[in-house]
Amino acid sequence: LMKRTSSQLKQLSRATLVNHFSRPIAAYAITFGIILLVNLLLSALFPGTENSISYLVTSFIIELLLSILSVGPVTILLDMSRGSDGQIADLLYAFRHQPDRIIVSQLIISILSTVIFLPAIIVLTLSSVFYTALGVIIGSLLLFAAVIGTVLIRLDFALVTPLYIDNPQTSALDLLRESRSLMQGNRLRCFVLELSFIPIMLLSVVTCFVGLLWVIPYAQMTLLEFYRELVGEI
């Protein structure tokens, strides 16, 4: 299996997107617009109570539901990577294909990402109560390890969405297992690939983040080319 460099994957992405940016830009603009509207409504429903349990629980549930919506633009880009034009109607793809699978997979990822911080939180809390310097040091090390662990979790499950799109009968747990299996030996490549987009992401800040409507489809398409390589499609 040929392992392409980040530059080669980006080249494939640009070749697909050149002169065809309008549809993915529209897809992400619609998606971001809905997410912004939902967050504004949430803030209006819980004015001044952003740290309350009810707000946090509601926000978490809404975030899981919005994960269904985030599948749409990826579906369009994956179709485009395979030579199709991609249809705006595919923004609703996940709503028509067992959305519980993407919700459960995202829930498991969120739980793992949260639980990994518990040891650090417990140690740091106890050290603040008993004023122990050693506890602060150990807690800080555990916190650093948790951050590294979170990055590894995110890399392991980076391919869940395209796997969900391509495997309509696969359960949430199997999607997670398949993503982790594909990423074995490829985490560093994926990490380097994602890091390579940081300069252009920072540059988009100059445009008041409007440039992200171009950068995010480009970055996502590149990740999809990476995915297609790992499954032996290209």
Secondary structure, 3 states (H helix, E strand, C coil): CCCCCHHHHHHHHHHHHCCCCHHHHHHHHHHHHHHHHHHHHHHHHCCCCCCCHHHHHHHHHHHHHHHHHCHHHHHHHHHHHCCCCCCHHHHHHHHHCCHHHHHHHHHHHHHHHHHCCHHHHHHHHHHHHHCCHHHHHHHHHHHHHHHHHHHHHHHHCCCHHHHHHHCCCCCHHHHHHHHHHHHCCCHHHHHHHHHCCHHHHHHHHCCCCCCHHHHHHHHHHHHHHHHHHHCCCC
